[in-house]
Amino acid sequence: MKNNLYILLIVLLLIPAVGKSQDTVQIADTIKSAPGIEIETAVDLAEIYIGDLINYRLTIIHDSDIVLTPPPIGANLGAFDVKDYQADDEFHLEDGRIKIESRFKLTTFTTGEYIIPPIPVEYMKPDSIKKILISEPVPIRVKSLLAEAADTADIRDLKGLIEFKPKIPWWYYPAGGLLLIVIIAVLIWWRVGRGRDKDIEPVDLRPPWEIASERLAMLKEKNYPDSGEIKLYYIELSEIIRAYLQRVYAIPVLDMTTYEFLTAVREKDIDEQLYERLKKFLQFADLVKFAKFVPEIQRVHNDFEEAISVVDYIRQSELSRVAITTPTASSENPEEKNV
C-alpha cells in the first residue's frame, strides 16, 4: 500500500510538467510495462548494513519504433549516494527490440527503511502520442552495525535540568536596540545600492564564444579538481556551457532542467552529433551535482576539454550558417567583379 501511494504521488507531480508539451500525453495504465515497452529494476541486496554497497540496475526493453526519452536518473535515487555509475548500454535483441541498461553502486550512512524511488520514463509510439511509464520502487532495509540488543541494566534516568538565571546589565538593552537600528539602516542602504547597480549593469557585446572561452580559462585557473572541489567545479563548468547555449540559441537554458533544454533545443534543428554530445555532457554533470557522484580525475579533465570542443564546434557551425545565409558583396554587385 505504501509503494502504491508513493507511485501515485510521483504521477501527480509529473502531471504539470507533462502539460507543458504541445503533444497529447497519456499516463500508462500499468506501472512497469505497456504494449511495446517494459521496465525492470533489480538490486543484489535488499537488506544491508550502513556503508554497504548496493548494485542497482534499471533495464528498459522497447520496440524499435518507440522513441525513448532517457529519464534524469541521477536526481531520482532518493536518500542514496552514488559511488559508481556505468553509462547506458544499448543492445539489439534477436526479436528486433532494443534493451537499455543503467547500473549504479549505491550506499547510505543512516539506518531505517528506505525506498529507491520509482523512475518515470517518457516514450512516444509511432502514433506520436507521448506516454509515461513508471518503474517499481525498490525497498531497502539499512541496519546498524551495533548489536540489536544491548545491556541497559546500568543505564540510569536523566537528571532534571539545572536552570541558571542570566544576569544581563541594564545597558545591554539600549545597546541592542541601537545595534538593530544600525543593521536595518545598512540593509536598506545595501538594497538601494544594489538596485542602482542593476540599472547600470553593462551588457557584454562580445561574441558568445569569446565570453565562454574567457570563463573557461578563468575556471581552469581556480584548480578546483586539485583541491577536491569536484562538485563546485561541475556546477561552474555546466553553468558556463548553459550560459553559452543561452546566448547562441536564445533559449533560457539557465532557467531550465537538462530535460527541458534537450526538448527545446530539438526545435532549433541542430545536428544529431551535437545533440548527443550536449545530452551526454549535461546529464553527467547533473549526476555529479545532484547525486553526489565523484568521477575519476581523468574524466574531470576530459569533460573540460569536451566543453572547449563543444564551444568551438558551435562557433564554427554558427559562422558557417551565417556565411551561407548572408549574401556576399560580389553577389550583390556582380558588375564590381568584372572591374
C-alpha positions, 0 to 999 in steps of 0.5 A: 500500500505504501509503494502504491501511494508513493507511485501515485504521488510521483504521477501527480507531480509529473502531471504539470510538467507533462502539460507543458508539451504541445503533444497529447500525453497519456499516463500508462495504465500499468506501472512497469510495462505497456504494449511495446515497452517494459521496465525492470529494476533489480538490486543484489541486496535488499537488506544491508548494513550502513556503508554497504554497497548496493548494485542497482540496475534499471533495464528498459526493453522497447520496440524499435519504433518507440522513441525513448526519452532517457529519464534524469536518473541521477536526481531520482535515487532518493536518500542514496549516494552514488559511488559508481555509475556505468553509462547506458548500454544499448543492445539489439535483441534477436526479436528486433527490440532494443534493451537499455541498461543503467547500473549504479553502486549505491550506499547510505550512512543512516539506518531505517527503511528506505525506498529507491524511488520509482523512475518515470520514463517518457516514450512516444509510439509511432502514433506520436502520442507521448506516454509515461511509464513508471518503474517499481520502487525498490525497498531497502532495509539499512541496519546498524552495525551495533548489536540489536540488543544491548545491556541497559541494566546500568543505564540510569534516568536523566537528571532534571535540568539545572536552570541558571538565571542570566544576569544581563546589565541594564545597558545591554538593552539600549545597546541592542536596540541601537545595534538593530537600528544600525543593521536595518539602516545598512540593509536598506542602504545595501538594497538601494545600492544594489538596485542602482547597480542593476540599472547600470549593469553593462551588457557584454557585446562580445561574441558568445564564444569569446565570453565562454572561452574567457570563463573557461580559462578563468575556471581552469585557473581556480584548480578546483579538481586539485583541491577536491572541489569536484562538485563546485567545479561541475556546477561552474563548468555546466553553468558556463556551457548553459550560459553559452547555449543561452546566448547562441540559441536564445533559449533560457537554458539557465532557467531550465532542467537538462530535460527541458533544454534537450526538448527545446533545443530539438526545435532549433534543428541542430545536428544529431552529433551535437545533440548527443554530445550536449545530452551526454555532457549535461546529464553527467554533470547533473549526476555529479551535482545532484547525486553526489557522484565523484568521477575519476580525475581523468574524466574531470579533465576530459569533460573540460576539454569536451566543453572547449570542443563543444564551444568551438564546434558551435562557433564554427557551425554558427559562422558557417550558417551565417556565411551561407545565409548572408549574401556576399558583396560580389553577389550583390554587385556582380558588375564590381567583379568584372572591374 
